[in-house]
Amino acid sequence: MTLEFPAFTHLEQLTRQVGGPLAAELRNTVHTLRNQLHDARQEAERLAQAQADAIVNSAMMMSELQTARVDLEASNTVIQTMNQALQTALATAQENEKRFRLLSDAAPVGIFQIDQADRCIYVNTGLRRLLKTTETGKEADWRQWLAPNDQVTVLARWREAITQGKEFAHEFRILTTEGKLCWVLVHARPLQLNVNTWDGYIGTMTDITPHKEAEQLKDELVSTVSHELRTPLASLRGFTELMLERAFSPEKQREFIGIIQQEAIRLTNLINDFLDLQRIQSAKQRYDFTRVSLEPLLQEQLRFFSSEKSQHTFRISVDPALPFVHADADRLRQVLGNLLSNAIKFSPHGGGISLKASQEGEEIKVKVIDQGVGIPREILPKLFRKFFRVENADTRKIGGTGLGLALVKEIIEAHGGYVGVESIVGQGSTFYFTLPVA
Ligand code: ADP
């Protein structure tokens, strides 16, 4: 479309009226100017259109932005709510974890977790207490806890349980870091954290050593009762029956009553020793500790034992100015009584029996030395166990309960001392104990 510019039309009309070359040139210039103006106007229109479009676009964008802002605010609120929920969940999880640890560590049993690779990945305080360790991070190789003698059976049972995905329940011994054996009962069951997964085992370990010891004590008691009670009871019954059935001379009667009395004493001693030991071991024994002067006590005991008709020679040697000891005098009498009666019993052919007391540093050492049958070297470590008696032809004839030395050990240890023995078979034995200076 050709745009009309009245000023240019007027100029053209004028140039036509004027005529001549100048006018023609002017007309051409007017023509060019008209075209340029036309182009410029078109450009202006295009720009105006573009501007209008841009305004419309930006208005639309503004509206979209506004919508997006509203959406953003809404999602912000959702995120905040989710964040709060997450924080609460995290706090609950942390609280649960803390509660689990507190509970687990307060449990009186050991608790552990074994992963799929058969490594121990968790142990609680109870289990560390059992193993007598405070170290952490060394539990992965749990096989190191097993007592060497029980390893084969425990591992076979464990393999059987894990291959069949079954529960594991077994009693066995573990070796503590202090090298002590301890009986434990272990219960472990497969751990399933998600459906269709197997995540190893979780289990408990309970210390059953006291229970096992009580069981062992009961067995020993039964066997002692059957051996030690039966013999004196059988002779009590035999002699009383004999005396009831037949008439004997007064001398014979006296002899038999003497035997009955000896057997009754033996039974009383057995029962007393046993009750004493029970009382001491259940910590019900009360000690009346005072400052005790040892020499008069040793003299008194020696007088008591040497007054019996015996083929032994008794000697005493006490360091001059021996300090007082911190002890329960009655329990000390019991210790000396047991050691002296053993020295006499196990020297059936007589010989010397010496009582010695000397100071060694902060302690007093008391020795009871005899020249009796002696004790084989390999047996010495077992002597102070309950019910232990050396089994040989010499000692079989000599009665006893196997409780005397166990009592001596318990009493001396309760005084803060220790006991020991040295012996040579056929030459004699030296039993000693220590007491702290008062
Ligand atoms: P009991 O004397 O009642 O058998 P003990 O516990 O006093 O019990 O002693 C345990 C064992 O130690 C004895 O049976 C004996 O074999 C041995 N024994 C104790 N004292 C002596 C000793 N002086 N000489 C030799 N053996 C001894």
Residues whose N, C-alpha, C, O or C-beta is under 5 A from the ligand:
A	BS01	ADP	N342 A343 F346 G372 G374 I375 L383 F388 R389 V390 T395 G399 G400 T401 G402 L403 G404 L405 A406 S429
